[in-house]
Amino acid sequence: MQRVRERVRLAAARSGREPRQIKIIAVTKGVEVPRVREVVQQGITDLGENRVQEMTGKITALPPDINWHMIGHLQTNKVKYVVGRVALIHSLDRWSLAEEINRRAVKVGVAVGVLVQVNTSGERTKQGLTPGELPDFLTALRDLPRITVHGLMTIAPYARNPEEVRPYFRELRLLAAKHKLKHLSMGMTNDYEVAVEEGADMLRLGTAIFGTRDIKK
């Protein structure tokens, strides 16, 4: 964990930023609760999950003051298990999901913070709006009063050389600036230093913190 924090600090320094501006979200997919608890004891207060079922089980087993982040693809029929239980949904990627989040939020009387997922690389295997779809989507979201858009999220393609994905992070930063959005969730184990240099303030780190895991798809 200390090594990760130091690499974040150095990347922040290279881009003239303060390390405290950058939130490390420990991705707990496939990690047993005792190991997650160890990381929490090291000062991590933000945890991210890809799977709703796995997240709900860990919420009950871990301290109540943890900020949970839903970072994976969210099915509309699972929204009821997420709304009111997470600090932020990173993966708002379609209108039907937005409507269901808002409907559920109205029902339970809460506001929901979200990030809109943008597919900056154009890969067919990735979820997210195209950059061209983003403006109209953000405008439409204004009609859903229980949803607050805090920023954007993207998942870069895997590359042996992290420099290859810099343009995708830069595009997300420029989109956020254009639409006056504050937060950027981008950067994973293989590329988080480049993401910090390009403006990320939320890093989604699994292997960098927990090591290689045997994750069943």
C-alpha positions, 0 to 999 in steps of 0.5 A: 500500500505504501508503494502505491501511495508513493507512486501516486505522490510522484505522479502528482508531483510530475503534473503539479498536483497535490496527492491529497486531491487523488482518491485511491479506491481499492477494488475488492473483486475476488478478495476475501473479507479478512484481506480487505479488512487489512487494507482498511486498517492501513487507512483506505476508506474507499472500496470499489466493487464490480459485482452487486452481490459481492458488494452487498455481502462485504458491506455487512461484514466490514465497518459502516464508515466505508465509502463504497463505489459501484464501479462495474456494469450495473444491471437495472434489476440490481439497482435496488441493492445499490441505491442508498448504499454506495457513495458513488456509482461510476458506471452510468452508461445508458438512459434506462439505467438512469431512469431506474436509478432515479425511480429507485432514489425517489422511492427510498428518498435519497439523492444518488451521485453518479459518474457517466461512463464514456468509452473514449477508446471506442472499443466494442467490448467496453461499455459507455457512451461515445464522446458524441453522445455525452452532451445530449445525455448530460442535458437529459439527466437534468430531468431526473432530479434525484441524480447528481452527476459528479464527473466522468469515468472511463476504462482504457484498453490494456497496453504493455506501455501505459503511454499508449493509453494517455490519449484516452485519459486526456480526452476524458479530462477535456470532456469533463472540462468542457461540461464543467464536471469536477471528478475523473475516475480513470486509471487502474493498476497498469496505467494509474500513474499516467491517469494521475498525470492526466487529471484523475482524482479517483483511481480504481486499483485492485492488483496493485493493492491486493496482488493477483487474484483468481477471479471467475468471470 
